[in-house]
């Protein structure tokens, strides 16, 4: 997927088990869909903490965050409560949205290289620990997609490896660039 394409609209379940469409979110405002590898992934947990800690800045920048995980609603609800998440976590146990957005399984080198092992050790030293690993899902690579109110994909980040994710700083920069681009386009029109 590339920027300015129509974003795929997939129906998923929220952490309460209710069916929702991705467009339910992007029609309200600029939305950063953050695709997690799985709920026990040390890198995803680190990313979620970062996003949570900068939630008000992201909201002020005009971007809402919506997490997507290959999980069931019960596990998602527990994760939301444990991490005190101020944003929704959608469930995609069949990874339909992952496929629609072009996110794939990683190779052994993308999942367990010396660099990735070192990053995991650093995350653990900072206090982020991995959770239970789901062997069926642990090869999934993460990603992020920013979609505007018209449903246009404005940014697509498919991770190069298990540790590659966009943090709050990168999402804030992207939201700012999109706002500036939109303001320029509105002034020209």
Wavefront OBJ file of the C-alpha trace (Angstrom):
o trace
v 0.000 0.000 0.000
v 1.173 3.516 -0.713
v 0.181 6.989 0.383
v -2.979 8.537 -1.063
v -4.595 5.197 -1.867
v -8.028 4.476 -0.440
v -7.470 2.758 2.903
v -8.968 -0.705 3.324
v -12.036 -0.672 5.552
v -12.126 -3.851 7.619
v -14.674 -4.807 10.264
v -13.107 -5.955 13.540
v -14.200 -6.396 17.147
v -13.431 -3.911 19.895
v -12.221 -5.061 23.312
v -15.869 -5.372 24.423
v -16.691 -7.706 21.530
v -18.679 -5.149 19.487
v -18.221 -5.053 15.720
v -16.650 -1.828 14.438
v -15.257 -0.748 11.086
v -11.978 1.072 10.671
v -13.912 3.812 8.872
v -15.888 4.419 12.093
v -12.653 5.917 13.415
v -11.156 7.684 10.409
v -14.434 9.427 9.535
v -14.246 11.197 12.897
v -10.666 12.449 12.554
v -7.163 11.669 11.388
v -6.438 8.186 12.725
v -3.192 6.349 13.374
v -3.884 2.619 13.242
v -1.041 0.912 15.096
v -0.735 -2.791 14.301
v 0.865 -4.774 17.130
v 2.662 -8.092 16.579
v 0.832 -9.726 19.488
v -0.060 -8.590 23.006
v 2.961 -10.250 24.640
v 5.545 -8.690 22.293
v 8.128 -6.739 24.309
v 8.511 -4.145 21.536
v 4.749 -3.670 21.223
v 4.419 -3.222 24.984
v 7.173 -0.623 24.884
v 5.427 1.153 21.987
v 2.040 1.072 23.751
v 3.522 2.647 26.892
v 5.102 5.390 24.769
v 1.835 6.100 22.940
v -0.133 6.071 26.204
v 2.301 8.471 27.831
v 1.906 10.901 24.903
v -1.828 10.419 24.290
v -2.734 14.022 25.119
v -0.064 15.387 22.756
v -1.308 13.123 19.978
v -4.889 14.261 20.578
v -3.796 17.923 20.561
v -2.058 17.262 17.244
v -5.418 16.142 15.877
v -4.620 12.442 15.657
v -6.404 9.619 17.376
v -4.618 6.342 18.013
v -6.331 3.002 17.474
v -4.399 -0.155 18.305
v -5.000 -3.382 16.393
v -3.855 -6.755 17.695
v -4.333 -10.352 16.591
v -6.173 -11.071 19.841
v -9.585 -12.019 21.161
v -11.746 -9.425 22.972
v -11.174 -10.951 26.438
v -7.389 -10.689 26.107
v -7.684 -7.213 24.609
v -9.898 -5.992 27.473
v -7.355 -7.286 29.999
v -4.521 -5.560 28.101
v -6.450 -2.251 27.947
v -7.050 -2.368 31.714
v -3.495 -3.438 32.572
v -1.905 -0.641 30.544
v -4.627 1.942 31.307
v -5.034 2.694 27.633
v -6.824 5.921 26.688
v -7.469 4.672 23.164
v -9.271 1.681 21.642
v -7.753 -1.726 20.992
v -9.367 -3.616 18.133
v -9.196 -7.384 17.760
v -8.124 -9.067 14.537
v -7.491 -12.724 15.447
v -7.622 -13.783 11.772
v -5.291 -10.909 10.808
v -7.604 -9.701 8.040
v -6.676 -6.040 8.540
v -2.981 -6.980 8.658
v -3.256 -8.613 5.240
v -5.389 -5.755 3.850
v -2.665 -3.283 4.857
v 0.123 -5.489 3.491
v 1.635 -6.522 6.830
v 3.281 -9.923 6.682
v 5.002 -12.555 8.759
v 8.703 -12.025 9.319
v 11.627 -14.260 8.530
v 13.886 -15.653 11.240
v 16.339 -12.816 10.543
v 13.570 -10.233 11.003
v 12.533 -11.786 14.310
v 15.738 -12.873 16.052
v 18.854 -11.060 14.841
v 21.562 -9.869 17.257
v 20.219 -6.292 16.898
v 16.699 -7.391 17.834
v 17.945 -9.397 20.811
v 19.962 -6.364 21.984
v 16.866 -4.123 21.594
v 14.816 -6.595 23.645
v 17.456 -6.572 26.373
v 17.404 -2.758 26.438
v 13.600 -2.736 26.670
v 13.768 -5.188 29.573
v 16.351 -3.005 31.335
v 13.936 -0.064 30.970
v 11.251 -2.131 32.682
v 9.256 -3.532 29.784
v 8.922 -7.292 29.947
v 7.529 -9.668 27.371
v 4.268 -11.468 27.952
v 3.092 -14.864 26.909
v 4.128 -15.669 23.357
v 1.558 -17.074 20.970
v 3.504 -19.291 18.573
v 0.802 -18.871 15.903
v 1.239 -15.101 15.908
v 4.823 -14.435 16.926
v 6.030 -14.153 13.326
v 3.662 -11.259 12.541
v 5.471 -8.002 11.807
v 4.011 -4.744 13.168
v 3.130 -1.588 11.299
v 1.208 1.660 11.330
v -1.146 3.432 8.957
v -2.402 7.000 9.184
v -5.742 7.547 7.460
v -7.475 10.898 6.954
v -11.194 11.678 7.258
v -11.757 10.921 3.572
v -10.320 7.446 4.006
v -7.069 8.201 2.202
v -3.977 6.442 3.431
v -1.563 9.246 4.297
v 1.273 7.181 5.755
v 1.988 3.459 5.702
v 4.790 1.975 7.753
v 5.401 -1.745 7.331
v 8.040 -2.811 9.843
v 11.369 -4.077 8.576
v 11.715 -6.327 11.624
v 10.102 -7.168 14.974
v 11.608 -4.139 16.740
v 10.719 -1.589 14.055
v 7.746 0.533 15.072
v 6.619 4.143 15.050
v 6.602 5.791 18.434
v 4.700 8.836 19.615
v 7.364 11.228 18.303
v 7.141 9.809 14.768
v 3.341 9.840 14.817
v 3.340 13.440 16.058
v 5.720 14.457 13.264
v 3.587 12.670 10.658
v 0.346 14.247 11.954
v 1.991 17.688 11.857
v 3.237 17.152 8.304
v -0.214 15.997 7.180
v -1.866 19.028 8.815
v 0.635 21.357 7.099
v 0.099 19.655 3.751
v -3.679 19.898 4.124
v -3.456 23.579 5.092
v -1.287 24.285 2.045
v -3.712 22.445 -0.236
v -6.687 24.333 1.266
v -4.920 27.676 0.732
v -4.200 26.815 -2.908
v -7.795 25.721 -3.627
l 1 2 3 4 5 6 7 8 9 10 11 12 13 14 15 16 17 18 19 20 21 22 23 24 25 26 27 28 29 30 31 32 33 34 35 36 37 38 39 40 41 42 43 44 45 46 47 48 49 50 51 52 53 54 55 56 57 58 59 60 61 62 63 64 65 66 67 68 69 70 71 72 73 74 75 76 77 78 79 80 81 82 83 84 85 86 87 88 89 90 91 92 93 94 95 96 97 98 99 100 101 102 103 104 105 106 107 108 109 110 111 112 113 114 115 116 117 118 119 120 121 122 123 124 125 126 127 128 129 130 131 132 133 134 135 136 137 138 139 140 141 142 143 144 145 146 147 148 149 150 151 152 153 154 155 156 157 158 159 160 161 162 163 164 165 166 167 168 169 170 171 172 173 174 175 176 177 178 179 180 181 182 183 184 185 186 187 188 189
